[in-house]
Every structure is written in C-alpha cells, then in structure tokens.
Amino acid sequence: KVKKLSIAHMQKYISKINSLTDGVTCIAKPLANEKLTGKLLKLVRKASKRRALHRGVKEINKALGRKKVDKGILIIAGNVTPIDVVSHLPILAEDVEVPYIFVPTKEHLGAASSTRRPTSCILVVPHEDQDYTELYTKVLHSVEEVQPTL
C-alpha cells in the first residue's frame, strides 16, 4: 500500500531537505539523499567506535597517497568553505579507485565521528567485526550505485 501524505507534511519534508542543502556547494556531486546520509552517518559512528576511519584532509591525503592505499569509502561534507580545502579529494579518490560521496553538513559528519568539532571529510575503512562489515558492504554498494564512474 502506498501511504498518502498530506500537502502540509510534504511541504515540511521538502523544507527540511532544502534547509540541509542550502549551504551545499555546487561541486558536491554525488550528494547522498536523506536515507543514504542516515546510513553513512550510522556507518561513521560504528567506524569511530572501532577506530576504522581516517579523519580530516591531512590524514586522508596521507592515507590515499601511500603506495598501499587504504581502501574504503570517502565521505566529504558538502558545506565546507572555502571549497578549495576539499576540492582535490574526489580526483585523488578516483585516481586510487576509492568511492566517494558528499553529505550535506560537516556538523553532522563531526557529530557522527564522535568529535565536538565539525569534520570536513572522513575515510571509512573495512574492519573485521561482522555487524560493522554488513553495514559497510550495504553502504559501499549504495555509494557505488550513485557514483557510476568507478
């Protein structure tokens, strides 16, 4: 059955999405939808508990620039200013065949990674934990569907 939504409910939903995407820059493509953003933030929260992530531009540059690249999912905040801070990361990720995706806000990304500060980018890497691995593979497939270039 298809649930019918009232016009007021739809307008509230659209304004919620618009408020999140207001500060997003024009290069933030592919941008995760609301459902995928929730899954990504849940994955970041679990990865943070298991220390299975790299946080920040400097650390991600090191991780992607090594001879033995840490494979994972690169998550970049779409509202980083100036955008030049993270504009090179998608190109770097494509060079080493690491999937990447943008999420609307750096504040949500920072909160999910257990820090008090906003975080501009995070590289989530695989881990042996079974519960974590299931979520990781689901999110990885979702990101690869959104980003067909890899």
N, CA, C and O atoms as a GROMACS GRO file, in nm:
protein
  600
    1LYS      N    1   0.083  -0.118   0.000
    1LYS     CA    2   0.000   0.000   0.000
    1LYS      C    3   0.088   0.125   0.000
    1LYS      O    4   0.192   0.130   0.066
    2VAL      N    5   0.044   0.221  -0.074
    2VAL     CA    6   0.115   0.348  -0.079
    2VAL      C    7   0.052   0.441   0.023
    2VAL      O    8  -0.069   0.462   0.024
    3LYS      N    9   0.135   0.497   0.108
    3LYS     CA   10   0.086   0.588   0.211
    3LYS      C   11   0.068   0.726   0.149
    3LYS      O   12   0.160   0.782   0.089
    4LYS      N   13  -0.052   0.781   0.166
    4LYS     CA   14  -0.079   0.915   0.114
    4LYS      C   15  -0.032   1.018   0.216
    4LYS      O   16  -0.060   1.008   0.335
    5LEU      N   17   0.041   1.115   0.166
    5LEU     CA   18   0.093   1.221   0.251
    5LEU      C   19   0.012   1.348   0.229
    5LEU      O   20  -0.027   1.380   0.116
    6SER      N   21  -0.013   1.419   0.336
    6SER     CA   22  -0.083   1.546   0.323
    6SER      C   23   0.010   1.650   0.263
    6SER      O   24   0.132   1.635   0.267
    7ILE      N   25  -0.047   1.753   0.207
    7ILE     CA   26   0.032   1.859   0.145
    7ILE      C   27   0.120   1.927   0.250
    7ILE      O   28   0.235   1.960   0.221
    8ALA      N   29   0.068   1.948   0.369
    8ALA     CA   30   0.146   2.011   0.476
    8ALA      C   31   0.266   1.925   0.513
    8ALA      O   32   0.375   1.976   0.536
    9HIS      N   33   0.245   1.793   0.520
    9HIS     CA   34   0.354   1.702   0.554
    9HIS      C   35   0.461   1.704   0.444
    9HIS      O   36   0.580   1.702   0.474
   10MET      N   37   0.418   1.707   0.318
   10MET     CA   38   0.512   1.710   0.206
   10MET      C   39   0.592   1.840   0.206
   10MET      O   40   0.712   1.839   0.181
   11GLN      N   41   0.526   1.953   0.235
   11GLN     CA   42   0.596   2.081   0.239
   11GLN      C   43   0.697   2.084   0.352
   11GLN      O   44   0.807   2.138   0.336
   12LYS      N   45   0.662   2.025   0.466
   12LYS     CA   46   0.755   2.018   0.579
   12LYS      C   47   0.876   1.934   0.542
   12LYS      O   48   0.989   1.970   0.573
   13TYR      N   49   0.853   1.822   0.475
   13TYR     CA   50   0.960   1.732   0.432
   13TYR      C   51   1.052   1.803   0.332
   13TYR      O   52   1.175   1.793   0.343
   14ILE      N   53   0.994   1.874   0.234
   14ILE     CA   54   1.072   1.945   0.134
   14ILE      C   55   1.153   2.057   0.198
   14ILE      O   56   1.269   2.077   0.161
   15SER      N   57   1.095   2.130   0.293
   15SER     CA   58   1.168   2.238   0.359
   15SER      C   59   1.282   2.183   0.443
   15SER      O   60   1.387   2.247   0.457
   16LYS      N   61   1.263   2.064   0.501
   16LYS     CA   62   1.370   2.000   0.578
   16LYS      C   63   1.488   1.967   0.487
   16LYS      O   64   1.603   1.992   0.523
   17ILE      N   65   1.460   1.911   0.371
   17ILE     CA   66   1.566   1.878   0.275
   17ILE      C   67   1.633   2.005   0.226
   17ILE      O   68   1.756   2.010   0.217
   18ASN      N   69   1.555   2.107   0.193
   18ASN     CA   70   1.611   2.233   0.144
   18ASN      C   71   1.698   2.301   0.249
   18ASN      O   72   1.799   2.361   0.215
   19SER      N   73   1.659   2.291   0.377
   19SER     CA   74   1.740   2.355   0.481
   19SER      C   75   1.875   2.286   0.496
   19SER      O   76   1.974   2.351   0.527
   20LEU      N   77   1.880   2.155   0.473
   20LEU     CA   78   2.008   2.084   0.480
   20LEU      C   79   2.095   2.115   0.359
   20LEU      O   80   2.217   2.123   0.372
   21THR      N   81   2.034   2.131   0.243
   21THR     CA   82   2.112   2.152   0.121
   21THR      C   83   2.133   2.298   0.086
   21THR      O   84   2.187   2.328  -0.020
   22ASP      N   85   2.092   2.391   0.173
   22ASP     CA   86   2.111   2.533   0.145
   22ASP      C   87   2.257   2.572   0.133
   22ASP      O   88   2.294   2.646   0.041
   23GLY      N   89   2.342   2.525   0.223
   23GLY     CA   90   2.482   2.565   0.223
   23GLY      C   91   2.572   2.476   0.141
   23GLY      O   92   2.694   2.494   0.143
   24VAL      N   93   2.516   2.380   0.070
   24VAL     CA   94   2.596   2.285  -0.006
   24VAL      C   95   2.651   2.353  -0.130
   24VAL      O   96   2.579   2.423  -0.201
   25THR      N   97   2.780   2.331  -0.157
   25THR     CA   98   2.845   2.394  -0.272
   25THR      C   99   2.807   2.323  -0.402
   25THR      O  100   2.753   2.213  -0.401
   26CYS      N  101   2.838   2.389  -0.512
   26CYS     CA  102   2.798   2.337  -0.643
   26CYS      C  103   2.877   2.214  -0.686
   26CYS      O  104   2.830   2.139  -0.771
   27ILE      N  105   2.995   2.191  -0.631
   27ILE     CA  106   3.074   2.074  -0.673
   27ILE      C  107   3.041   1.949  -0.591
   27ILE      O  108   3.102   1.845  -0.613
   28ALA      N  109   2.948   1.959  -0.499
   28ALA     CA  110   2.914   1.846  -0.411
   28ALA      C  111   2.828   1.744  -0.485
   28ALA      O  112   2.708   1.732  -0.459
   29LYS      N  113   2.890   1.673  -0.577
   29LYS     CA  114   2.821   1.570  -0.653
   29LYS      C  115   2.909   1.446  -0.658
   29LYS      O  116   3.028   1.459  -0.689
   30PRO      N  117   2.859   1.331  -0.630
   30PRO     CA  118   2.723   1.293  -0.598
   30PRO      C  119   2.689   1.324  -0.452
   30PRO      O  120   2.768   1.296  -0.362
   31LEU      N  121   2.573   1.383  -0.430
   31LEU     CA  122   2.526   1.417  -0.296
   31LEU      C  123   2.430   1.308  -0.249
   31LEU      O  124   2.335   1.273  -0.319
   32ALA      N  125   2.455   1.257  -0.131
   32ALA     CA  126   2.371   1.149  -0.076
   32ALA      C  127   2.232   1.202  -0.043
   32ALA      O  128   2.217   1.314   0.006
   33ASN      N  129   2.131   1.121  -0.071
   33ASN     CA  130   1.996   1.158  -0.033
   33ASN      C  131   1.979   1.138   0.118
   33ASN      O  132   2.072   1.095   0.186
   34GLU      N  133   1.861   1.168   0.169
   34GLU     CA  134   1.840   1.165   0.314
   34GLU      C  135   1.859   1.024   0.372
   34GLU      O  136   1.920   1.009   0.478
   35LYS      N  137   1.808   0.924   0.303
   35LYS     CA  138   1.818   0.786   0.352
   35LYS      C  139   1.964   0.738   0.352
   35LYS      O  140   2.010   0.679   0.450
   36LEU      N  141   2.035   0.764   0.244
   36LEU     CA  142   2.176   0.724   0.234
   36LEU      C  143   2.262   0.802   0.333
   36LEU      O  144   2.357   0.748   0.389
   37THR      N  145   2.230   0.929   0.354
   37THR     CA  146   2.303   1.009   0.452
   37THR      C  147   2.290   0.948   0.591
   37THR      O  148   2.388   0.941   0.665
   38GLY      N  149   2.170   0.903   0.626
   38GLY     CA  150   2.150   0.836   0.756
   38GLY      C  151   2.234   0.711   0.768
   38GLY      O  152   2.294   0.686   0.873
   39LYS      N  153   2.239   0.631   0.662
   39LYS     CA  154   2.321   0.509   0.664
   39LYS      C  155   2.469   0.542   0.675
   39LYS      O  156   2.543   0.476   0.747
   40LEU      N  157   2.512   0.645   0.602
   40LEU     CA  158   2.653   0.684   0.607
   40LEU      C  159   2.693   0.731   0.746
   40LEU      O  160   2.800   0.694   0.796
   41LEU      N  161   2.608   0.811   0.809
   41LEU     CA  162   2.640   0.861   0.943
   41LEU      C  163   2.638   0.748   1.046
   41LEU      O  164   2.716   0.750   1.141
   42LYS      N  165   2.550   0.651   1.028
   42LYS     CA  166   2.549   0.534   1.116
   42LYS      C  167   2.678   0.454   1.099
   42LYS      O  168   2.735   0.406   1.197
   43LEU      N  169   2.723   0.439   0.975
   43LEU     CA  170   2.849   0.369   0.948
   43LEU      C  171   2.967   0.443   1.010
   43LEU      O  172   3.056   0.381   1.067
   44VAL      N  173   2.967   0.575   0.999
   44VAL     CA  174   3.075   0.656   1.058
   44VAL      C  175   3.077   0.639   1.210
   44VAL      O  176   3.184   0.629   1.270
   45ARG      N  177   2.959   0.637   1.271
   45ARG     CA  178   2.951   0.619   1.416
   45ARG      C  179   3.011   0.484   1.458
   45ARG      O  180   3.087   0.477   1.554
   46LYS      N  181   2.975   0.378   1.385
   46LYS     CA  182   3.029   0.246   1.416
   46LYS      C  183   3.179   0.239   1.389
   46LYS      O  184   3.253   0.177   1.465
   47ALA      N  185   3.224   0.301   1.280
   47ALA     CA  186   3.366   0.301   1.246
   47ALA      C  187   3.447   0.378   1.350
   47ALA      O  188   3.560   0.341   1.381
   48SER      N  189   3.390   0.483   1.404
   48SER     CA  190   3.458   0.562   1.506
   48SER      C  191   3.481   0.480   1.632
   48SER      O  192   3.587   0.490   1.695
   49LYS      N  193   3.383   0.398   1.670
   49LYS     CA  194   3.399   0.313   1.788
   49LYS      C  195   3.507   0.208   1.767
   49LYS      O  196   3.573   0.167   1.863
   50ARG      N  197   3.525   0.163   1.643
   50ARG     CA  198   3.623   0.058   1.612
   50ARG      C  199   3.756   0.114   1.561
   50ARG      O  200   3.844   0.038   1.523
   51ARG      N  201   3.770   0.245   1.560
   51ARG     CA  202   3.890   0.312   1.510
   51ARG      C  203   3.920   0.270   1.365
   51ARG      O  204   4.035   0.249   1.328
   52ALA      N  205   3.816   0.259   1.285
   52ALA     CA  206   3.830   0.217   1.146
   52ALA      C  207   3.804   0.334   1.052
   52ALA      O  208   3.735   0.319   0.951
   53LEU      N  209   3.859   0.450   1.084
   53LEU     CA  210   3.842   0.565   0.997
   53LEU      C  211   3.960   0.660   1.005
   53LEU      O  212   4.036   0.661   1.102
   54HIS      N  213   3.974   0.739   0.899
   54HIS     CA  214   4.072   0.848   0.895
   54HIS      C  215   3.991   0.977   0.890
   54HIS      O  216   3.894   0.986   0.815
   55ARG      N  217   4.029   1.076   0.969
   55ARG     CA  218   3.950   1.198   0.985
   55ARG      C  219   4.034   1.319   0.945
   55ARG      O  220   4.147   1.335   0.991
   56GLY      N  221   3.979   1.404   0.860
   56GLY     CA  222   4.044   1.528   0.824
   56GLY      C  223   4.120   1.521   0.692
   56GLY      O  224   4.160   1.413   0.648
   57VAL      N  225   4.141   1.636   0.631
   57VAL     CA  226   4.204   1.645   0.499
   57VAL      C  227   4.347   1.594   0.502
   57VAL      O  228   4.387   1.518   0.414
   58LYS      N  229   4.424   1.635   0.601
   58LYS     CA  230   4.565   1.596   0.607
   58LYS      C  231   4.581   1.445   0.620
   58LYS      O  232   4.663   1.385   0.551
   59GLU      N  233   4.504   1.385   0.708
   59GLU     CA  234   4.513   1.240   0.730
   59GLU      C  235   4.464   1.162   0.608
   59GLU      O  236   4.520   1.057   0.576
   60ILE      N  237   4.363   1.212   0.540
   60ILE     CA  238   4.312   1.143   0.420
   60ILE      C  239   4.411   1.156   0.305
   60ILE      O  240   4.428   1.061   0.228
   61ASN      N  241   4.475   1.271   0.291
   61ASN     CA  242   4.579   1.285   0.189
   61ASN      C  243   4.689   1.182   0.210
   61ASN      O  244   4.737   1.121   0.114
   62LYS      N  245   4.729   1.162   0.334
   62LYS     CA  246   4.831   1.061   0.364
   62LYS      C  247   4.781   0.921   0.332
   62LYS      O  248   4.854   0.842   0.272
   63ALA      N  249   4.658   0.890   0.371
   63ALA     CA  250   4.603   0.756   0.351
   63ALA      C  251   4.587   0.722   0.203
   63ALA      O  252   4.613   0.609   0.162
   64LEU      N  253   4.544   0.818   0.123
   64LEU     CA  254   4.524   0.793  -0.019
   64LEU      C  255   4.652   0.807  -0.101
   64LEU      O  256   4.658   0.760  -0.214
   65GLY      N  257   4.752   0.871  -0.046
   65GLY     CA  258   4.877   0.893  -0.118
   65GLY      C  259   4.982   0.785  -0.097
   65GLY      O  260   5.085   0.787  -0.163
   66ARG      N  261   4.957   0.692  -0.008
   66ARG     CA  262   5.054   0.585   0.018
   66ARG      C  263   5.061   0.488  -0.100
   66ARG      O  264   4.972   0.483  -0.184
   67LYS      N  265   5.171   0.409  -0.102
   67LYS     CA  266   5.181   0.304  -0.204
   67LYS      C  267   5.073   0.199  -0.181
   67LYS      O  268   5.008   0.155  -0.276
   68LYS      N  269   5.054   0.160  -0.055
   68LYS     CA  270   4.948   0.066  -0.021
   68LYS      C  271   4.830   0.151   0.029
   68LYS      O  272   4.825   0.188   0.146
   69VAL      N  273   4.738   0.179  -0.060
   69VAL     CA  274   4.626   0.268  -0.030
   69VAL      C  275   4.527   0.198   0.062
   69VAL      O  276   4.494   0.081   0.042
   70ASP      N  277   4.479   0.272   0.162
   70ASP     CA  278   4.372   0.221   0.248
   70ASP      C  279   4.242   0.231   0.169
   70ASP      O  280   4.189   0.340   0.148
   71LYS      N  281   4.190   0.116   0.126
   71LYS     CA  282   4.063   0.115   0.052
   71LYS      C  283   3.949   0.140   0.150
   71LYS      O  284   3.954   0.095   0.264
   72GLY      N  285   3.850   0.210   0.106
   72GLY     CA  286   3.736   0.240   0.192
   72GLY      C  287   3.636   0.327   0.119
   72GLY      O  288   3.630   0.326  -0.004
   73ILE      N  289   3.558   0.402   0.195
   73ILE     CA  290   3.459   0.495   0.140
   73ILE      C  291   3.495   0.634   0.189
   73ILE      O  292   3.505   0.658   0.309
   74LEU      N  293   3.515   0.726   0.096
   74LEU     CA  294   3.546   0.864   0.131
   74LEU      C  295   3.416   0.943   0.140
   74LEU      O  296   3.338   0.948   0.045
   75ILE      N  297   3.392   1.003   0.256
   75ILE     CA  298   3.272   1.082   0.279
   75ILE      C  299   3.315   1.227   0.300
   75ILE      O  300   3.393   1.257   0.390
   76ILE      N  301   3.265   1.317   0.215
   76ILE     CA  302   3.306   1.457   0.218
   76ILE      C  303   3.184   1.543   0.250
   76ILE      O  304   3.075   1.520   0.198
   77ALA      N  305   3.203   1.642   0.336
   77ALA     CA  306   3.094   1.735   0.369
   77ALA      C  307   3.075   1.832   0.253
   77ALA      O  308   3.172   1.881   0.195
   78GLY      N  309   2.951   1.860   0.221
   78GLY     CA  310   2.920   1.947   0.108
   78GLY      C  311   2.919   2.095   0.141
   78GLY      O  312   2.915   2.178   0.050
   79ASN      N  313   2.924   2.130   0.269
   79ASN     CA  314   2.916   2.272   0.305
   79ASN      C  315   3.049   2.326   0.357
   79ASN      O  316   3.050   2.420   0.438
   80VAL      N  317   3.159   2.270   0.313
   80VAL     CA  318   3.291   2.317   0.355
   80VAL      C  319   3.322   2.447   0.281
   80VAL      O  320   3.305   2.456   0.159
   81THR      N  321   3.368   2.548   0.356
   81THR     CA  322   3.410   2.673   0.294
   81THR      C  323   3.548   2.710   0.344
   81THR      O  324   3.571   2.697   0.465
   82PRO      N  325   3.639   2.752   0.265
   82PRO     CA  326   3.633   2.754   0.119
   82PRO      C  327   3.638   2.612   0.063
   82PRO      O  328   3.702   2.524   0.121
   83ILE      N  329   3.573   2.590  -0.048
   83ILE     CA  330   3.562   2.456  -0.105
   83ILE      C  331   3.697   2.406  -0.156
   83ILE      O  332   3.715   2.285  -0.175
   84ASP      N  333   3.792   2.497  -0.177
   84ASP     CA  334   3.926   2.457  -0.222
   84ASP      C  335   3.994   2.363  -0.123
   84ASP      O  336   4.086   2.290  -0.161
   85VAL      N  337   3.951   2.364   0.000
   85VAL     CA  338   4.009   2.277   0.102
   85VAL      C  339   3.990   2.130   0.067
   85VAL      O  340   4.079   2.048   0.089
   86VAL      N  341   3.873   2.096   0.011
   86VAL     CA  342   3.843   1.955  -0.019
   86VAL      C  343   3.823   1.928  -0.168
   86VAL      O  344   3.791   1.815  -0.205
   87SER      N  345   3.842   2.026  -0.254
   87SER     CA  346   3.811   2.008  -0.396
   87SER      C  347   3.903   1.908  -0.465
   87SER      O  348   3.866   1.852  -0.568
   88HIS      N  349   4.021   1.883  -0.411
   88HIS     CA  350   4.114   1.788  -0.472
   88HIS      C  351   4.085   1.643  -0.432
   88HIS      O  352   4.134   1.551  -0.498
   89LEU      N  353   4.008   1.622  -0.327
   89LEU     CA  354   3.985   1.486  -0.276
   89LEU      C  355   3.910   1.394  -0.373
   89LEU      O  356   3.948   1.278  -0.385
   90PRO      N  357   3.804   1.440  -0.443
   90PRO     CA  358   3.740   1.350  -0.538
   90PRO      C  359   3.835   1.301  -0.648
   90PRO      O  360   3.830   1.184  -0.688
   91ILE      N  361   3.921   1.388  -0.696
   91ILE     CA  362   4.017   1.349  -0.801
   91ILE      C  363   4.117   1.249  -0.746
   91ILE      O  364   4.149   1.149  -0.811
   92LEU      N  365   4.166   1.275  -0.626
   92LEU     CA  366   4.260   1.183  -0.561
   92LEU      C  367   4.195   1.047  -0.537
   92LEU      O  368   4.258   0.943  -0.556
   93ALA      N  369   4.068   1.047  -0.496
   93ALA     CA  370   3.996   0.922  -0.472
   93ALA      C  371   3.974   0.845  -0.602
   93ALA      O  372   3.987   0.722  -0.604
   94GLU      N  373   3.942   0.914  -0.710
   94GLU     CA  374   3.923   0.847  -0.838
   94GLU      C  375   4.052   0.785  -0.888
   94GLU      O  376   4.051   0.677  -0.947
   95ASP      N  377   4.165   0.852  -0.865
   95ASP     CA  378   4.294   0.800  -0.909
   95ASP      C  379   4.327   0.667  -0.844
   95ASP      O  380   4.386   0.580  -0.908
   96VAL      N  381   4.290   0.650  -0.718
   96VAL     CA  382   4.321   0.525  -0.646
   96VAL      C  383   4.199   0.433  -0.634
   96VAL      O  384   4.200   0.336  -0.559
   97GLU      N  385   4.092   0.465  -0.710
   97GLU     CA  386   3.970   0.384  -0.718
   97GLU      C  387   3.902   0.364  -0.582
   97GLU      O  388   3.861   0.253  -0.547
   98VAL      N  389   3.890   0.472  -0.508
   98VAL     CA  390   3.817   0.472  -0.382
   98VAL      C  391   3.686   0.547  -0.405
   98VAL      O  392   3.689   0.662  -0.448
   99PRO      N  393   3.570   0.485  -0.378
   99PRO     CA  394   3.443   0.555  -0.398
   99PRO      C  395   3.427   0.670  -0.299
   99PRO      O  396   3.469   0.661  -0.184
  100TYR      N  397   3.365   0.778  -0.346
  100TYR     CA  398   3.343   0.894  -0.259
  100TYR      C  399   3.200   0.942  -0.275
  100TYR      O  400   3.135   0.917  -0.377
  101ILE      N  401   3.153   1.013  -0.174
  101ILE     CA  402   3.018   1.071  -0.177
  101ILE      C  403   3.016   1.193  -0.084
  101ILE      O  404   3.092   1.200   0.012
  102PHE      N  405   2.930   1.286  -0.115
  102PHE     CA  406   2.914   1.406  -0.034
  102PHE      C  407   2.791   1.392   0.055
  102PHE      O  408   2.690   1.335   0.013
  103VAL      N  409   2.800   1.444   0.176
  103VAL     CA  410   2.686   1.455   0.267
  103VAL      C  411   2.661   1.604   0.288
  103VAL      O  412   2.753   1.684   0.271
  104PRO      N  413   2.539   1.644   0.326
  104PRO     CA  414   2.507   1.787   0.332
  104PRO      C  415   2.590   1.870   0.430
  104PRO      O  416   2.633   1.980   0.394
  105THR      N  417   2.615   1.822   0.553
  105THR     CA  418   2.678   1.911   0.651
  105THR      C  419   2.799   1.849   0.720
  105THR      O  420   2.804   1.729   0.748
  106LYS      N  421   2.896   1.935   0.747
  106LYS     CA  422   3.015   1.892   0.822
  106LYS      C  423   2.986   1.876   0.970
  106LYS      O  424   3.056   1.803   1.040
  107GLU      N  425   2.883   1.944   1.019
  107GLU     CA  426   2.846   1.932   1.160
  107GLU      C  427   2.795   1.792   1.192
  107GLU      O  428   2.832   1.733   1.293
  108HIS      N  429   2.708   1.739   1.105
  108HIS     CA  430   2.658   1.603   1.125
  108HIS      C  431   2.770   1.500   1.112
  108HIS      O  432   2.773   1.401   1.185
  109LEU      N  433   2.860   1.524   1.019
  109LEU     CA  434   2.973   1.432   0.999
  109LEU      C  435   3.064   1.431   1.121
  109LEU      O  436   3.112   1.325   1.162
  110GLY      N  437   3.088   1.547   1.180
  110GLY     CA  438   3.169   1.555   1.301
  110GLY      C  439   3.102   1.490   1.420
  110GLY      O  440   3.167   1.421   1.499
  111ALA      N  441   2.972   1.511   1.434
  111ALA     CA  442   2.898   1.451   1.546
  111ALA      C  443   2.897   1.299   1.535
  111ALA      O  444   2.909   1.229   1.635
  112ALA      N  445   2.881   1.247   1.414
  112ALA     CA  446   2.879   1.102   1.394
  112ALA      C  447   3.014   1.038   1.421
  112ALA      O  448   3.022   0.921   1.459
  113SER      N  449   3.121   1.115   1.402
  113SER     CA  450   3.255   1.060   1.423
  113SER      C  451   3.306   1.082   1.565
  113SER      O  452   3.426   1.070   1.591
  114SER      N  453   3.216   1.113   1.656
  114SER     CA  454   3.247   1.128   1.799
  114SER      C  455   3.345   1.240   1.828
  114SER      O  456   3.431   1.227   1.916
  115THR      N  457   3.332   1.352   1.757
  115THR     CA  458   3.412   1.470   1.788
  115THR      C  459   3.317   1.587   1.811
  115THR      O  460   3.203   1.587   1.764
  116ARG      N  461   3.365   1.684   1.882
  116ARG     CA  462   3.283   1.803   1.908
  116ARG      C  463   3.296   1.904   1.795
  116ARG      O  464   3.215   1.996   1.783
  117ARG      N  465   3.398   1.887   1.712
  117ARG     CA  466   3.424   1.980   1.603
  117ARG      C  467   3.363   1.930   1.472
  117ARG      O  468   3.355   1.808   1.451
  118PRO      N  469   3.322   2.019   1.384
  118PRO     CA  470   3.278   1.976   1.251
  118PRO      C  471   3.394   1.911   1.175
  118PRO      O  472   3.508   1.953   1.190
  119THR      N  473   3.365   1.810   1.096
  119THR     CA  474   3.467   1.738   1.022
  119THR      C  475   3.439   1.750   0.873
  119THR      O  476   3.327   1.723   0.828
  120SER      N  477   3.539   1.791   0.796
  120SER     CA  478   3.517   1.814   0.654
  120SER      C  479   3.516   1.686   0.571
  120SER      O  480   3.447   1.679   0.470
  121CYS      N  481   3.591   1.584   0.613
  121CYS     CA  482   3.595   1.460   0.536
  121CYS      C  483   3.640   1.344   0.624
  121CYS      O  484   3.714   1.361   0.721
  122ILE      N  485   3.594   1.225   0.585
  122ILE     CA  486   3.625   1.103   0.660
  122ILE      C  487   3.644   0.989   0.560
  122ILE      O  488   3.567   0.976   0.464
  123LEU      N  489   3.745   0.908   0.583
  123LEU     CA  490   3.766   0.786   0.505
  123LEU      C  491   3.736   0.668   0.596
  123LEU      O  492   3.808   0.643   0.692
  124VAL      N  493   3.629   0.596   0.564
  124VAL     CA  494   3.588   0.480   0.643
  124VAL      C  495   3.652   0.357   0.580
  124VAL      O  496   3.633   0.331   0.461
  125VAL      N  497   3.726   0.280   0.659
  125VAL     CA  498   3.795   0.161   0.609
  125VAL      C  499   3.728   0.035   0.664
  125VAL      O  500   3.662   0.041   0.767
  126PRO      N  501   3.746  -0.079   0.596
  126PRO     CA  502   3.684  -0.204   0.644
  126PRO      C  503   3.741  -0.249   0.778
  126PRO      O  504   3.851  -0.211   0.816
  127HIS      N  505   3.664  -0.331   0.850
  127HIS     CA  506   3.702  -0.385   0.980
  127HIS      C  507   3.650  -0.527   0.990
  127HIS      O  508   3.558  -0.564   0.916
  128GLU      N  509   3.707  -0.608   1.080
  128GLU     CA  510   3.671  -0.749   1.089
  128GLU      C  511   3.536  -0.776   1.156
  128GLU      O  512   3.480  -0.883   1.136
  129ASP      N  513   3.484  -0.683   1.233
  129ASP     CA  514   3.360  -0.704   1.307
  129ASP      C  515   3.244  -0.734   1.211
  129ASP      O  516   3.224  -0.661   1.115
  130GLN      N  517   3.169  -0.840   1.237
  130GLN     CA  518   3.065  -0.886   1.145
  130GLN      C  519   2.951  -0.786   1.132
  130GLN      O  520   2.904  -0.759   1.021
  131ASP      N  521   2.905  -0.730   1.243
  131ASP     CA  522   2.795  -0.632   1.240
  131ASP      C  523   2.835  -0.510   1.158
  131ASP      O  524   2.756  -0.458   1.080
  132TYR      N  525   2.957  -0.465   1.176
  132TYR     CA  526   3.010  -0.350   1.104
  132TYR      C  527   3.026  -0.383   0.956
  132TYR      O  528   2.994  -0.301   0.870
  133THR      N  529   3.076  -0.502   0.926
  133THR     CA  530   3.102  -0.542   0.788
  133THR      C  531   2.975  -0.547   0.704
  133THR      O  532   2.976  -0.508   0.588
  134GLU      N  533   2.865  -0.594   0.763
  134GLU     CA  534   2.737  -0.599   0.690
  134GLU      C  535   2.692  -0.459   0.650
  134GLU      O  536   2.655  -0.436   0.535
  135LEU      N  537   2.696  -0.366   0.745
  135LEU     CA  538   2.657  -0.228   0.715
  135LEU      C  539   2.753  -0.166   0.614
  135LEU      O  540   2.710  -0.094   0.524
  136TYR      N  541   2.882  -0.193   0.629
  136TYR     CA  542   2.984  -0.138   0.539
  136TYR      C  543   2.957  -0.182   0.395
  136TYR      O  544   2.960  -0.100   0.304
  137THR      N  545   2.930  -0.310   0.373
  137THR     CA  546   2.907  -0.359   0.237
  137THR      C  547   2.778  -0.302   0.177
  137THR      O  548   2.774  -0.271   0.058
  138LYS      N  549   2.673  -0.288   0.259
  138LYS     CA  550   2.548  -0.229   0.210
  138LYS      C  551   2.571  -0.085   0.165
  138LYS      O  552   2.527  -0.044   0.057
  139VAL      N  553   2.641  -0.009   0.249
  139VAL     CA  554   2.667   0.132   0.217
  139VAL      C  555   2.760   0.142   0.096
  139VAL      O  556   2.740   0.229   0.010
  140LEU      N  557   2.859   0.055   0.088
  140LEU     CA  558   2.952   0.056  -0.025
  140LEU      C  559   2.878   0.034  -0.156
  140LEU      O  560   2.904   0.103  -0.255
  141HIS      N  561   2.786  -0.061  -0.160
  141HIS     CA  562   2.708  -0.086  -0.281
  141HIS      C  563   2.618   0.033  -0.314
  141HIS      O  564   2.602   0.067  -0.431
  142SER      N  565   2.560   0.097  -0.213
  142SER     CA  566   2.476   0.214  -0.236
  142SER      C  567   2.557   0.330  -0.293
  142SER      O  568   2.510   0.400  -0.383
  143VAL      N  569   2.677   0.350  -0.242
  143VAL     CA  570   2.764   0.458  -0.290
  143VAL      C  571   2.808   0.429  -0.433
  143VAL      O  572   2.812   0.520  -0.516
  144GLU      N  573   2.841   0.304  -0.463
  144GLU     CA  574   2.884   0.269  -0.598
  144GLU      C  575   2.770   0.284  -0.699
  144GLU      O  576   2.796   0.314  -0.816
  145GLU      N  577   2.645   0.262  -0.656
  145GLU     CA  578   2.531   0.283  -0.745
  145GLU      C  579   2.514   0.431  -0.779
  145GLU      O  580   2.481   0.466  -0.892
  146VAL      N  581   2.535   0.516  -0.680
  146VAL     CA  582   2.520   0.660  -0.701
  146VAL      C  583   2.635   0.715  -0.785
  146VAL      O  584   2.617   0.811  -0.859
  147GLN      N  585   2.752   0.654  -0.773
  147GLN     CA  586   2.871   0.701  -0.842
  147GLN      C  587   2.915   0.597  -0.945
  147GLN      O  588   2.993   0.508  -0.912
  148PRO      N  589   2.868   0.607  -1.067
  148PRO     CA  590   2.899   0.504  -1.167
  148PRO      C  591   3.036   0.517  -1.232
  148PRO      O  592   3.069   0.436  -1.319
  149THR      N  593   3.116   0.615  -1.194
  149THR     CA  594   3.245   0.638  -1.262
  149THR      C  595   3.351   0.535  -1.225
  149THR      O  596   3.448   0.520  -1.299
  150LEU      N  597   3.335   0.463  -1.113
  150LEU     CA  598   3.438   0.366  -1.073
  150LEU      C  599   3.414   0.232  -1.135
  150LEU      O  600   3.492   0.139  -1.112
   0.00000   0.00000   0.00000
